[in-house]
Amino acid sequence: KHAADGSVLNLAGDDIEPDPARTDTWPAGRRIPAAAVRGALLALQRDPSLADPHGLRVTGADIYDRLDLAHLKVPCPLRLEHCQLRAGLDLDSAELRELSLDGSRVKSDSATIPALAGVSVSISGRLSLRGATLTNENGDALNLDRARVDGGAFLDEGFTATGGVRALGATITGEER
């Protein structure tokens, strides 16, 4: 529903800027499986005419398993803001219009799986990680090797990465912060 009408799925309620660092105090109603997000995006991939130009916008969600969007062609912006992605995000070889993880926490505990994996990802719009925290104390927090971002990249306003950060052969056009 939210991907089709562009409305924000706000699981934070009245919490204006939910702090993903406090997910242990969040109610169970904020937890959603990664498969629900993937399923919504797969439906839009099958029929892009269903996608609202505002895209899929989720605020304050606790996504408790790894969100696998590798190789997907997402026909609208994807905004997972002020969310907790407990097992990370895989965007390897995906095609996105835009990605915002502003204020979100993305984590991996694996030496071989980055918190945010974006090898060969193609983002035709902007990549925004403003205020995001990427953590992998055993390996890479961010891997954007061979990625292409055409609308600028915003890794500022308190962005932090604990673990390796890679972007070998990446191409970013537009503004960089």
C-alpha positions as CSV (number, residue, x, y, z in Angstrom):
1,K,0.0,0.0,0.0
2,H,2.6,2.6,1.1
3,A,4.8,1.9,-2.0
4,A,1.8,2.4,-4.3
5,D,0.5,5.6,-2.7
6,G,3.8,7.2,-1.6
7,S,2.7,7.6,2.0
8,V,5.2,7.0,4.8
9,L,4.9,3.8,6.8
10,N,5.7,5.5,10.2
11,L,6.2,2.8,12.8
12,A,7.6,5.5,15.2
13,G,4.3,7.0,16.1
14,D,4.8,10.3,17.8
15,D,8.5,9.8,18.1
16,I,9.6,12.6,15.7
17,E,13.2,11.3,15.2
18,P,13.3,7.7,16.5
19,D,16.7,6.8,17.7
20,P,17.7,3.3,16.3
21,A,20.3,3.1,19.1
22,R,17.4,2.5,21.5
23,T,15.7,-0.3,19.6
24,D,15.8,-2.4,22.8
25,T,13.1,-0.1,24.1
26,W,11.0,-0.1,20.9
27,P,7.7,-2.0,21.1
28,A,7.3,-5.2,19.1
29,G,5.0,-3.5,16.7
30,R,7.9,-1.7,15.1
31,R,9.6,-5.0,14.1
32,I,9.1,-6.0,10.5
33,P,10.7,-8.9,8.5
34,A,13.0,-8.1,5.7
35,A,10.9,-10.3,3.5
36,A,8.0,-7.8,3.8
37,V,10.2,-5.0,2.4
38,R,11.6,-7.2,-0.3
39,G,8.1,-8.5,-1.3
40,A,6.8,-4.9,-1.7
41,L,9.8,-4.0,-3.9
42,L,9.5,-7.2,-6.0
43,A,5.8,-6.4,-6.7
44,L,6.9,-3.0,-7.9
45,Q,9.6,-4.6,-10.0
46,R,7.0,-6.8,-11.7
47,D,4.7,-3.8,-12.3
48,P,6.5,-0.5,-12.1
49,S,3.3,1.4,-12.9
50,L,2.2,0.6,-9.3
51,A,5.0,2.7,-7.9
52,D,4.3,6.2,-6.5
53,P,7.1,8.7,-7.5
54,H,7.7,9.3,-3.8
55,G,8.7,5.6,-3.5
56,L,8.7,3.3,-0.5
57,R,9.2,5.3,2.7
58,V,9.6,3.6,6.1
59,T,10.4,5.4,9.3
60,G,11.3,3.9,12.7
61,A,11.3,0.2,11.7
62,D,13.3,-2.5,13.3
63,I,14.1,-4.8,10.4
64,Y,15.4,-7.9,12.2
65,D,16.9,-10.0,9.5
66,R,19.2,-9.2,6.5
67,L,17.4,-7.2,3.8
68,D,18.4,-8.8,0.5
69,L,17.8,-6.6,-2.4
70,A,20.7,-7.9,-4.5
71,H,19.9,-7.9,-8.3
72,L,16.6,-6.1,-7.9
73,K,15.5,-3.3,-10.1
74,V,13.7,-0.9,-7.8
75,P,11.6,1.5,-9.9
76,C,11.1,4.1,-7.2
77,P,13.1,5.8,-4.4
78,L,13.7,3.7,-1.3
79,R,13.9,5.5,2.0
80,L,14.5,3.5,5.2
81,E,15.0,6.4,7.6
82,H,15.6,6.2,11.4
83,C,15.4,2.4,11.1
84,Q,17.5,-0.4,12.5
85,L,18.7,-3.0,10.1
86,R,20.0,-5.6,12.6
87,A,21.5,-7.9,10.0
88,G,22.5,-5.4,7.3
89,L,21.5,-4.6,3.7
90,D,22.6,-6.3,0.5
91,L,22.3,-4.1,-2.6
92,D,24.9,-6.0,-4.7
93,S,24.2,-5.5,-8.5
94,A,20.8,-3.8,-7.7
95,E,19.4,-0.9,-9.6
96,L,17.8,1.9,-7.6
97,R,16.3,5.3,-8.4
98,E,17.4,6.7,-5.0
99,L,18.5,5.4,-1.6
100,S,18.2,7.1,1.8
101,L,19.2,5.5,5.1
102,D,19.2,8.8,6.9
103,G,19.5,8.4,10.7
104,S,19.5,4.6,10.4
105,R,21.7,2.0,12.0
106,V,22.9,-0.9,9.7
107,K,24.9,-3.7,11.3
108,S,26.7,-6.9,10.4
109,D,28.8,-9.2,12.6
110,S,30.3,-11.2,9.8
111,A,33.9,-10.9,8.6
112,T,32.8,-11.6,5.1
113,I,29.4,-9.8,4.8
114,P,29.4,-6.0,5.0
115,A,26.8,-4.1,6.9
116,L,25.9,-2.3,3.7
117,A,26.9,-4.3,0.7
118,G,26.7,-2.4,-2.6
119,V,29.1,-4.0,-5.0
120,S,28.2,-3.0,-8.5
121,V,25.0,-1.2,-7.3
122,S,23.6,1.4,-9.7
123,I,21.8,4.3,-8.2
124,S,20.4,6.8,-10.8
125,G,19.6,9.4,-8.1
126,R,21.2,10.2,-4.8
127,L,22.7,8.1,-2.1
128,S,22.0,9.6,1.3
129,L,23.5,8.2,4.5
130,R,23.1,11.4,6.5
131,G,23.4,10.6,10.2
132,A,23.5,6.9,9.5
133,T,25.7,4.5,11.5
134,L,27.2,1.5,9.7
135,T,28.8,-1.1,12.0
136,N,30.8,-4.3,11.3
137,E,33.6,-4.7,13.9
138,N,34.7,-7.9,12.2
139,G,34.9,-6.7,8.5
140,D,33.6,-4.1,6.1
141,A,30.9,-1.7,7.3
142,L,30.4,-0.4,3.7
143,N,31.4,-1.9,0.4
144,L,30.6,0.2,-2.7
145,D,33.2,-1.4,-5.1
146,R,32.3,-0.7,-8.7
147,A,29.1,1.2,-7.7
148,R,27.7,3.9,-9.8
149,V,25.8,6.8,-8.1
150,D,24.5,9.5,-10.4
151,G,22.8,12.0,-8.1
152,G,25.5,12.6,-5.5
153,A,26.4,10.9,-2.3
154,F,25.7,12.4,1.2
155,L,27.7,10.8,4.0
156,D,27.6,13.6,6.5
157,E,25.6,15.1,9.4
158,G,27.0,12.6,11.8
159,F,27.5,9.7,9.5
160,T,29.8,7.0,11.1
161,A,31.2,3.8,9.9
162,T,32.9,1.3,12.3
163,G,34.7,-1.3,10.2
164,G,36.1,-1.1,6.7
165,V,34.9,1.3,4.0
166,R,35.5,0.3,0.4
167,A,34.7,2.0,-2.9
168,L,37.2,0.6,-5.4
169,G,36.3,1.6,-8.9
170,A,33.2,3.4,-7.8
171,T,31.8,6.3,-9.8
172,I,29.9,9.1,-8.1
173,T,28.6,12.1,-10.1
174,G,27.0,15.1,-8.6
175,E,27.6,16.5,-5.2
176,E,29.6,14.6,-2.6
177,R,29.5,15.3,1.2
